[in-house]
Amino acid sequence: MAITVQNFIKLANFYNQTLAIMAAICVQKGGIDMDNYVGRFFIADVLEYIVEYGRRLQQAGPVGADVARVIKIFEERFESVKGLVTPTEKPIYEMTLEEFEKLMNI
């Protein structure tokens, strides 16, 4: 995927649409809290990808003020869910019980 503003916008739209669908699912399932929905791990991974894409986009060259602001918003959102991303260096079978419980929000 080429690093372009258009692709960043597509990723941002995908994230927003997925978040809206997840919210609708939570309402349909009796109003469960998004923090207790299993999809929170997926959306955190998507957000991590978007933030990294935004960083690479900014490194590739100057971006408009609006795009830079959107990248900053995604970075701020990511800070609040950083603990939910799928670990990349440690598979689940190598985690301690404490690490696994934190990952699964138990």
N, C-alpha and C positions, 0 to 999 in steps of 0.2 A: 504494500500500500504506500503510495507516494505521500510524503508529508506535505499536505496542502491545507489551506484554510477551509476549503470546501469539504475535505474529508474530516477535519476537526468538527465542523458544524454537523456533519452526518452522525459522527460519534456522539456529540452532545445531544442531538435529537433522539438517537437510540436510547441513551441513558434516561432522558426525560420521559419518553414513552414507556420504557420498561418500569420506571419508578411509578408511573401512573397506573399501570396494570397491576403491579404488586400491591399498591394501595387499595385498588378495587378488590383484589383477591382477599386482602385482610378484612375488608368490610363485609364481603360475602361470607366469610368464614366466622361471622359472629363478632366482628370488630376486634380481632386480635391486634395487639400492638405490633408495629413494624419491627420493633426490637426483638420480638419473639418469633418472627417469621423466618423460616429456613432460607428463603431467597435473599436474605440480607448479606449472606456471604458472596453470592453471585454479584449483586449490585456493588458491593465493595470492590470486588475484582475488576468490574467494568470501570468503576470510578478511578481505580489505580491506573488502569490502562489509559484512560482519557487524560489524566494528569501527566503521565509520562509522555504521551503524544503531544500535549500542549507544551511541555518543556522542550521537546525536540523541535517543535514548530518555531518556538522563539529562538532557539539556537541556530536554526537554518537561515534566519533573516528577520528583518523587522516585520512586525505585524501591527495591524491597526489598533487604536486605543480600545475599541469595542471588543475585539478578540482578546486582547491582553486582559481586559476586565473579566471576561467570561472564564479565561484560564485561571485567573486569581480566585474566582468564586468556586471553581471546581477544586482547586488546591485547598481552600478553606473547608469545603465539605469533606474532602478526603481526610483531613486531619482528625475529624470526629469519628471516622470509621476505620482508621488505620489498623486497629487491632483485629479487625474482622477479615482482612485479606488472607487468601490462601497462602500458607507458608511456602516459600519457593526453595528453601534450602534444607528443610527438614520434613520428611514424609511423616504422616500420622503415626505409623508404626514405630517411629523412633522418638516420639514425643513422650514427655513425662505425663503422668496423670494430671498434674496441675496445668500443664500447657494445653492438654486436650480439653479439659473442662473449660478453660478460658476460651479456646477456640469455639467450642460448642455452646458457650454461654450457659453453662450449667451452674 
